[in-house]
């Protein structure tokens, strides 16, 4: 299960939480509005449980992004998040 990132929209940092009900090989993939994969946030075998990762805003350009939970090669769920202007 992939939860909505918090906060959303975000400026400096956001967190993505996901829950696994079976163990498996997990990827959390971040893509831009054009579908280009910008980062693999997670790429590892994980046991049953709840996990959270932080995404720093300074590593991305302002805009709309999609993040997907992939497990054992299948995309389980995709959500969107927005990085807003950090210049304040």
C-alpha distances in whole Angstrom, upper triangle without the diagonal:
4,6,10,12,15,18,18,21,21,25,25,21,18,15,11,9,6,5,6,8,11,13,13,14,12,13,12,14,16,19,21,22,24,22,23,21,22,20,18,16,15,16,16,16,13,14,11,10,9,11,12,14,17,18,22,23,27,25,25,27,26,24,21,19,15,13,11,8,10,10,14,15,13,11,8,7,10,11,15,16,20,23,26,29,30,33,34
4,7,9,12,15,14,17,18,21,21,18,14,12,8,7,5,7,9,11,14,15,15,15,12,11,10,12,13,15,18,19,21,19,20,18,19,17,15,13,13,15,16,16,14,15,14,12,10,10,10,12,14,15,19,20,23,22,21,23,23,21,18,15,12,9,8,6,10,11,15,16,13,11,8,6,8,8,11,13,16,19,22,25,26,30,31
4,6,9,12,12,14,15,19,19,16,12,10,7,6,6,8,11,14,16,18,18,18,15,14,12,14,14,17,19,19,22,20,22,20,20,18,17,15,15,18,19,19,17,18,16,13,10,10,10,11,13,14,18,19,22,21,20,22,21,20,17,15,13,10,10,10,13,15,19,19,17,14,12,9,9,8,11,11,15,17,20,23,24,28,28
4,6,9,8,11,12,16,17,14,10,9,7,7,9,12,15,18,20,21,21,21,17,16,13,14,13,15,17,17,20,19,20,19,19,18,17,15,16,19,21,22,20,21,19,17,14,13,11,12,13,13,16,16,20,20,18,20,18,17,14,12,11,10,11,11,15,17,21,21,19,16,14,11,10,7,8,8,11,14,16,20,21,24,25
4,6,6,9,9,12,13,10,6,5,5,7,10,13,16,19,22,22,22,21,17,16,12,13,12,14,15,17,20,19,19,18,17,16,16,13,15,18,20,22,20,21,20,17,14,12,10,10,9,10,12,13,16,16,15,17,16,15,13,11,11,9,11,12,16,18,22,22,21,17,16,13,11,8,8,7,10,11,14,17,18,21,22
3,5,8,8,11,12,9,6,5,7,9,12,15,19,22,24,25,25,24,20,19,16,17,15,17,18,19,23,22,22,21,19,18,18,16,17,21,23,24,22,23,22,19,15,14,11,11,10,10,12,12,16,17,16,18,16,16,15,14,14,13,15,16,20,22,26,26,24,21,20,17,15,12,11,9,11,11,13,17,16,20,20
4,6,6,9,10,8,6,7,9,12,15,18,22,24,27,27,27,27,23,21,18,18,16,18,18,19,23,22,23,22,20,19,20,17,19,23,25,27,25,26,25,22,18,16,13,13,11,11,12,11,15,16,16,17,15,15,14,14,15,14,17,18,22,24,28,28,27,23,22,19,17,13,12,9,9,10,11,14,14,18,17
3,5,9,11,10,7,9,10,13,16,19,22,25,28,28,28,27,23,21,17,17,15,16,15,16,20,19,21,20,18,18,19,17,20,23,25,27,26,27,26,23,20,18,15,14,13,12,13,12,15,16,14,15,13,12,11,11,12,13,16,18,21,24,28,27,25,22,21,17,15,11,9,6,6,8,9,13,14,17,17
4,7,10,10,8,11,12,15,18,22,25,28,30,30,30,29,25,22,19,18,15,16,15,15,19,19,20,20,18,19,20,18,21,25,27,29,28,30,29,26,22,21,17,16,14,12,13,11,14,15,13,13,10,10,9,10,12,14,17,19,23,26,29,29,27,23,23,19,16,13,10,6,5,6,6,10,11,15,15
4,6,6,6,10,12,15,18,22,25,28,30,30,30,28,24,22,18,18,15,16,15,16,20,20,20,19,17,17,19,17,20,24,26,28,27,29,28,26,22,20,16,14,12,10,10,7,11,13,11,12,10,10,11,11,14,14,18,20,23,26,30,29,28,24,24,21,18,14,12,8,6,5,6,9,9,12,13
4,6,8,12,14,18,21,25,28,31,33,33,32,30,26,24,20,19,16,17,16,17,21,21,21,20,18,18,20,18,21,25,27,30,29,31,31,28,24,22,18,16,12,10,9,6,8,11,10,10,9,11,12,13,16,17,20,22,26,28,32,31,30,27,27,24,21,18,15,11,9,6,6,7,5,9,10
4,7,11,14,17,21,24,27,31,32,32,31,29,25,23,20,19,16,18,17,19,22,23,22,21,17,17,19,17,20,23,26,28,27,30,30,27,23,20,17,14,10,9,6,5,6,9,10,11,11,13,15,15,17,17,21,22,25,28,31,31,30,27,27,25,22,19,17,13,12,8,9,9,7,10,11
4,7,10,13,17,20,23,27,29,28,27,26,22,20,16,17,14,17,17,19,22,22,21,19,16,15,17,14,17,20,22,25,24,26,26,23,20,17,13,10,7,6,4,5,8,10,10,13,12,14,14,14,15,15,18,19,22,25,28,28,27,24,24,22,19,17,15,12,11,9,11,12,10,14,15
4,7,10,14,17,20,24,25,25,25,23,20,18,14,15,13,15,16,18,21,20,20,18,16,15,15,12,15,19,21,23,21,23,23,20,17,14,10,8,6,5,7,7,11,12,12,14,13,14,13,12,13,12,15,16,20,22,25,25,25,22,21,18,16,13,12,9,10,9,12,14,13,17,17
4,7,10,13,17,20,22,22,21,20,17,15,12,14,13,16,17,19,22,21,21,18,17,15,14,11,13,17,18,20,18,20,19,16,13,10,7,6,4,6,9,11,14,14,14,17,17,17,15,14,14,12,14,14,17,19,23,23,22,20,19,16,15,13,13,11,12,12,15,18,17,20,21
4,7,10,13,17,19,19,18,17,14,12,9,11,11,14,16,18,21,19,19,17,16,14,13,10,11,14,16,17,15,17,17,14,11,8,5,5,6,8,11,13,16,16,15,18,18,17,15,13,12,9,10,10,14,16,19,20,19,16,15,13,12,10,11,10,13,14,17,20,19,23,24
4,7,10,14,16,16,16,16,13,13,10,13,14,17,19,21,24,22,22,19,19,16,15,12,12,15,15,16,14,15,13,11,7,6,4,7,9,11,15,17,20,19,19,22,21,21,19,16,14,11,12,10,14,15,18,19,18,16,14,12,13,12,13,13,16,17,20,23,23,27,27
4,7,10,12,13,13,13,10,11,9,13,14,17,20,22,24,21,22,19,19,17,15,12,11,13,14,14,11,12,11,9,6,5,6,9,12,14,18,19,23,21,21,24,24,23,20,17,15,11,10,8,11,11,15,16,15,13,11,10,11,12,14,15,18,20,23,26,26,30,31
4,7,9,10,12,13,11,13,12,15,17,20,23,25,27,24,25,22,23,20,17,15,13,15,14,13,10,10,8,6,4,6,9,12,15,17,21,23,26,25,25,28,28,26,24,21,18,15,13,10,12,11,15,17,16,14,11,12,14,14,17,18,22,24,27,30,30,34,34
4,6,7,8,10,9,12,12,16,19,22,25,27,28,25,26,23,24,21,18,16,13,14,13,11,8,7,5,5,6,8,11,14,18,20,23,26,29,27,27,30,30,29,26,23,20,16,14,10,11,9,12,15,14,13,11,12,15,16,20,21,25,26,30,33,33,36,37
4,7,9,12,12,15,16,19,22,25,28,30,31,28,29,26,27,24,21,20,17,17,16,13,10,8,5,7,9,12,15,18,21,23,27,29,32,31,31,33,33,32,29,26,23,19,17,13,14,11,13,16,15,15,12,14,17,19,22,24,28,30,33,36,36,40,41
4,6,10,11,14,16,19,22,25,29,30,31,28,29,26,27,24,21,20,16,16,14,11,9,7,5,8,11,13,17,19,23,25,28,31,33,31,31,34,35,33,30,27,24,20,17,14,13,10,11,14,14,15,13,15,19,21,24,26,30,31,35,38,38,42,43
4,7,9,13,15,18,22,24,28,30,31,28,28,24,26,23,19,18,14,13,11,7,6,4,5,8,11,12,16,18,21,23,27,30,32,30,30,33,34,33,30,27,24,20,17,14,12,9,9,13,14,15,14,16,19,22,25,26,30,31,35,38,37,41,42
4,6,10,13,16,19,22,26,28,28,25,25,22,23,20,16,16,12,11,8,5,6,7,8,11,13,13,16,17,21,22,26,28,31,28,28,31,32,31,29,25,22,18,15,12,10,6,6,10,11,13,12,15,18,20,23,25,29,30,34,36,36,40,41
4,7,10,13,17,19,23,26,26,22,22,18,20,17,13,13,10,7,6,4,6,9,11,13,14,14,16,16,20,20,24,26,28,25,26,29,30,29,27,23,20,17,14,11,8,6,5,8,10,12,12,15,17,19,22,24,27,28,32,34,34,38,39
4,7,10,13,16,20,22,23,19,19,16,17,14,10,10,7,6,6,6,7,10,11,12,12,11,13,13,16,17,21,23,25,22,22,25,27,25,23,19,16,13,10,7,6,5,6,8,9,10,10,12,14,16,19,20,23,24,28,31,30,34,36
4,6,10,12,16,19,20,16,16,12,13,10,7,7,5,5,7,9,10,13,14,15,14,12,13,12,15,15,18,20,22,19,19,22,23,22,20,16,13,10,8,6,5,6,8,8,10,9,10,11,12,14,16,17,20,21,25,28,27,31,33
4,7,10,14,16,17,14,14,11,11,9,6,5,5,7,10,12,12,15,16,15,14,11,11,9,12,11,15,16,19,16,16,19,20,19,16,13,10,7,6,5,6,9,12,11,11,10,10,10,10,11,13,14,17,17,21,24,24,28,30
4,7,10,13,14,11,10,7,8,6,5,6,7,9,12,15,15,18,19,19,17,15,14,12,13,12,15,16,18,15,14,16,18,16,14,10,8,5,5,7,8,11,13,12,12,10,12,11,9,11,12,13,15,16,20,22,23,26,29
4,7,10,11,9,8,6,6,5,6,7,10,12,15,18,18,22,22,21,19,16,15,12,12,10,12,13,15,12,10,13,14,12,11,7,6,4,7,9,11,15,17,15,15,12,14,12,10,10,9,10,12,12,16,19,19,23,25
4,7,8,5,5,4,5,7,9,11,13,15,18,21,22,25,25,25,22,20,18,16,16,13,15,14,16,13,11,12,13,11,9,6,5,6,8,12,13,17,19,17,16,13,15,13,10,10,9,10,12,13,16,18,20,23,25
4,5,5,5,7,7,10,12,14,17,18,22,25,25,28,29,28,25,23,21,18,17,14,15,14,15,13,10,9,10,8,7,5,6,9,11,15,17,20,23,20,19,16,18,16,12,12,10,10,10,11,14,16,18,20,23
4,6,7,10,10,13,16,17,20,22,25,28,28,31,31,30,27,25,23,21,20,17,18,16,18,16,12,11,11,8,6,6,7,11,13,17,18,22,25,22,21,18,19,16,13,12,9,10,10,12,14,16,19,21,24
4,6,9,10,14,16,18,21,22,26,28,29,32,32,32,30,27,25,23,23,20,21,19,20,18,14,13,14,11,10,9,10,13,14,18,19,23,24,21,21,18,20,18,15,15,13,14,14,15,17,19,22,24,27
4,6,9,12,13,16,18,19,22,25,26,29,29,29,27,25,23,21,21,18,20,19,20,18,15,15,15,13,11,9,8,10,11,15,15,19,21,18,17,14,17,15,12,13,12,14,15,16,19,21,23,26,29
4,6,9,12,14,17,17,21,24,25,28,29,29,27,25,23,21,20,17,19,18,18,15,13,13,15,13,12,10,10,11,12,16,16,19,21,18,18,16,18,17,14,15,14,15,16,16,19,21,22,25,28
4,6,8,11,13,14,17,20,22,25,26,26,24,21,20,17,17,15,16,16,17,14,12,13,15,14,13,10,9,9,10,13,13,17,18,15,16,14,16,15,13,14,13,14,16,16,19,21,22,25,28
4,7,9,13,14,18,21,22,25,27,26,24,21,19,16,15,12,13,13,14,10,9,11,13,13,12,9,10,10,12,14,15,18,20,18,19,16,19,17,15,15,14,14,14,14,17,19,19,22,25
4,6,9,10,14,17,19,22,24,23,21,18,16,13,13,10,12,13,14,10,10,13,15,15,14,11,11,9,11,13,13,16,18,16,17,16,17,17,14,15,14,14,15,15,18,20,20,23,26
4,6,7,10,14,15,19,20,20,18,15,14,11,12,11,14,15,16,13,13,16,18,18,17,13,12,9,10,10,11,13,15,14,15,13,15,15,14,15,15,15,17,17,21,23,23,26,28
4,7,10,13,13,17,18,17,15,12,11,8,9,8,11,13,15,12,13,16,18,18,17,13,12,9,10,10,11,13,16,15,16,15,16,15,14,14,15,14,16,16,20,22,21,25,27
4,6,9,10,13,15,15,13,10,10,8,11,11,14,17,18,16,17,20,22,21,20,16,14,11,10,9,10,11,13,13,15,14,14,15,14,16,17,17,19,20,23,26,25,28,30
4,7,9,13,15,16,15,13,13,12,15,15,18,20,21,18,19,22,24,24,22,19,17,13,12,10,9,10,11,11,13,13,15,16,16,18,19,20,23,23,26,29,28,31,34
4,6,10,13,14,14,12,14,13,16,17,20,23,24,21,23,26,28,27,26,22,20,16,14,12,11,10,10,12,14,15,16,17,18,20,22,23,25,26,29,32,31,34,36
4,7,10,12,13,12,15,15,18,20,23,26,28,25,26,29,31,30,28,24,22,18,16,13,11,9,9,12,14,15,15,18,19,21,24,25,28,28,32,35,34,37,39
4,7,8,10,9,12,13,17,19,22,25,27,25,26,29,31,30,28,24,22,18,16,12,12,10,11,14,15,16,15,17,19,20,23,24,27,28,31,34,33,37,38
4,6,9,10,13,16,19,22,25,28,30,28,29,32,33,33,30,27,24,20,18,15,14,12,13,16,17,18,16,18,21,22,25,26,29,30,34,36,36,39,40
4,7,9,13,16,20,22,26,28,31,29,30,33,34,33,30,27,24,20,18,14,15,12,14,17,17,17,15,17,20,21,24,25,29,30,33,36,36,39,40
4,7,10,13,17,20,23,26,29,28,28,31,32,31,28,25,23,19,18,14,15,14,16,19,19,18,16,17,19,20,23,23,27,28,31,34,33,37,37
4,7,11,14,17,20,23,26,25,25,28,28,28,25,23,20,17,16,13,15,14,17,20,19,18,15,16,17,17,20,20,23,24,27,30,30,33,34
4,7,10,13,17,20,22,21,22,25,26,25,23,20,18,15,14,12,14,14,17,19,19,17,16,15,16,16,18,18,21,22,25,28,27,30,31
4,7,10,13,16,19,18,19,22,22,22,20,18,16,13,14,12,15,16,19,20,20,18,17,16,16,15,16,15,18,18,21,24,23,27,27
4,7,10,13,15,14,15,19,19,20,18,16,15,12,13,12,15,16,19,20,20,18,17,16,16,15,15,14,16,16,19,21,20,24,25
4,6,10,12,12,13,16,17,17,17,15,15,13,15,15,18,19,22,23,23,21,20,18,17,15,15,13,14,13,16,18,17,20,21
4,6,9,8,9,12,13,14,14,12,13,11,14,15,18,20,23,23,23,20,20,18,16,14,14,11,12,11,14,15,14,18,19
4,6,6,8,11,12,14,15,13,15,14,17,18,21,24,26,26,26,24,24,22,19,17,16,13,13,10,12,13,11,15,16
4,5,6,8,8,11,12,12,14,14,18,20,22,25,28,27,27,24,25,22,19,17,15,11,10,7,9,10,8,11,13
4,6,8,9,12,14,14,17,17,20,22,25,28,30,29,29,27,28,25,22,20,18,15,13,10,11,10,8,11,13
4,7,10,12,14,13,15,15,18,20,22,25,27,26,27,24,25,23,21,19,17,14,13,11,13,13,11,14,17
4,7,9,10,10,12,13,17,19,21,24,27,26,26,23,24,22,18,17,14,12,11,8,10,11,10,13,16
4,6,9,10,13,15,18,22,24,27,30,28,28,25,26,23,20,18,15,12,10,7,9,9,10,12,15
4,7,9,13,15,19,22,24,28,31,29,28,25,26,23,19,17,13,11,8,5,5,6,8,10,13
4,7,10,13,17,20,23,26,29,27,26,23,23,20,17,14,11,9,6,5,6,9,11,14,16
4,7,10,14,17,20,23,26,24,23,19,20,17,13,11,7,6,5,6,9,12,14,17,19
4,7,10,14,16,20,23,21,20,16,17,14,10,9,6,5,6,8,11,14,16,19,21
4,7,10,13,16,19,18,16,12,13,10,7,6,4,6,9,11,14,18,19,22,25
4,7,10,13,16,15,14,10,11,8,6,6,6,8,11,13,16,19,20,24,26
4,6,10,13,12,10,7,7,6,4,7,9,11,14,16,20,23,24,28,30
4,7,10,10,8,6,6,5,6,9,12,14,17,19,23,26,27,30,32
4,7,6,5,4,6,7,9,12,15,17,20,22,26,29,29,33,35
4,5,5,6,7,10,12,15,18,20,24,26,29,32,33,36,38
4,6,9,10,13,15,19,22,24,27,29,32,35,36,39,41
4,7,9,12,14,18,20,23,26,27,31,34,35,38,40
4,6,9,11,15,18,21,24,26,30,33,34,38,40
4,6,8,11,14,17,21,23,27,30,31,34,36
4,7,11,14,17,21,23,27,30,31,35,36
4,7,11,14,17,20,23,27,28,32,33
4,7,10,14,17,20,23,25,28,30
4,7,11,14,17,20,22,25,27
4,7,10,13,17,19,22,24
4,7,10,13,15,18,20
4,6,10,12,15,17
4,7,8,12,14
4,6,9,11
4,6,8
4,6
4
